């Protein structure tokens, strides 16, 4: 309701229940664009970080490729964000030209391709087609 009242209309919107990485890939593929995510901007809950540490795993891997997160991923022009309450969203990257592909900048500053992985509903495994 708040978005509608403020005239906010995302260009694309999808839930990330199958994993952030796979949903970014879906948006980019269907919109013929690329994306550059910032790994340091990913909102990762403290419990997720603790669980990752307990199992000697990387919390970013959980955030990117895990599933069942009840969050929405959306794209919109950066100037539209000024109409929104900043506590209601986290900017995690930018849309780029399709020729650049879908990439992520690591905390160390390296820019690498973002693997197209996430939860797969049918056929088993954890790979996205």
C-alpha positions in Angstrom: 0.0 0.0 0.0 2.8 2.4 0.9 4.4 1.9 -2.5 1.2 2.3 -4.4 0.4 5.5 -2.5 3.8 6.9 -3.2 3.6 6.0 -6.9 6.4 3.5 -6.6 6.3 0.9 -9.4 9.3 -1.6 -9.5 10.5 -2.5 -13.0 10.8 -6.2 -11.8 9.9 -8.0 -8.6 10.3 -11.6 -7.5 10.5 -13.4 -4.2 13.8 -15.0 -3.4 12.6 -18.3 -1.9 14.7 -20.2 -4.4 17.8 -18.3 -3.6 19.0 -14.8 -4.4 21.5 -15.8 -7.1 18.9 -17.7 -9.1 16.3 -15.0 -8.8 18.7 -12.3 -10.0 19.5 -14.5 -12.9 15.8 -14.8 -13.7 15.2 -11.1 -13.6 18.3 -10.4 -15.8 17.5 -13.2 -18.3 13.8 -12.1 -18.7 14.7 -8.4 -18.8 17.7 -8.7 -21.1 20.0 -6.9 -18.6 23.0 -7.7 -16.5 23.6 -7.0 -12.8 26.4 -6.2 -10.4 25.8 -7.2 -6.8 27.8 -6.0 -3.8 28.6 -8.9 -1.5 29.2 -6.5 1.4 25.7 -5.1 1.0 23.8 -8.5 1.3 21.6 -8.4 4.4 22.6 -11.5 6.3 20.9 -12.2 9.6 23.1 -12.9 12.6 21.6 -16.4 13.1 22.6 -17.2 9.5 26.1 -16.1 10.2 26.2 -18.2 13.4 24.9 -21.3 11.6 27.4 -20.8 8.7 30.2 -20.5 11.2 29.0 -23.6 13.1 29.1 -25.7 9.9 32.3 -24.0 8.7 30.5 -22.6 5.7 30.5 -19.1 4.1 27.4 -17.0 5.1 27.5 -15.3 1.7 27.0 -18.7 0.1 23.9 -19.3 2.3 22.6 -15.9 1.3 23.1 -16.3 -2.4 22.3 -19.9 -3.0 20.1 -21.0 0.0 16.3 -21.0 -0.3 13.2 -20.2 1.7 14.1 -16.6 2.4 10.9 -14.5 2.6 12.2 -11.4 0.9 11.5 -9.6 -2.3 14.0 -8.7 -4.9 13.1 -5.8 -7.0 14.6 -3.3 -9.5 13.8 0.3 -10.0 15.5 3.5 -10.9 17.8 4.7 -8.2 16.0 8.1 -7.9 12.8 6.3 -7.0 14.5 5.0 -3.8 14.3 8.6 -2.4 10.5 8.1 -2.1 10.9 5.0 0.1 11.6 4.5 3.8 15.3 3.4 3.9 14.6 0.9 6.7 12.3 -1.1 4.3 14.8 -2.1 1.7 18.5 -2.8 1.2 20.2 -1.7 -2.1 22.5 -4.7 -3.0 23.6 -3.8 -6.5 22.8 -2.2 -9.8 21.4 -3.3 -13.2 24.0 -3.2 -16.0 24.2 -4.0 -19.7 23.3 -7.6 -20.6 26.7 -7.9 -22.2 28.3 -7.6 -18.8 26.4 -10.6 -17.4 25.4 -11.2 -13.8 28.4 -10.5 -11.5 29.2 -10.0 -7.8 31.9 -7.8 -6.3 33.5 -9.7 -3.4 34.5 -8.0 -0.1 38.0 -8.0 -1.4 37.0 -6.0 -4.5 37.2 -8.7 -7.2 34.3 -8.8 -9.7 33.4 -12.3 -10.6 30.5 -14.0 -12.4 27.6 -15.0 -10.1 26.8 -18.6 -10.5 23.3 -19.5 -11.6 22.5 -21.8 -8.7 19.6 -22.1 -6.3 16.8 -24.4 -5.1 15.4 -26.6 -7.9 11.8 -27.7 -7.3 11.8 -30.7 -9.7 14.5 -33.2 -10.7 16.5 -33.0 -7.5 19.8 -31.4 -7.1 20.5 -27.8 -6.3 21.2 -26.4 -9.8 19.0 -24.0 -11.7 18.5 -24.7 -15.4 
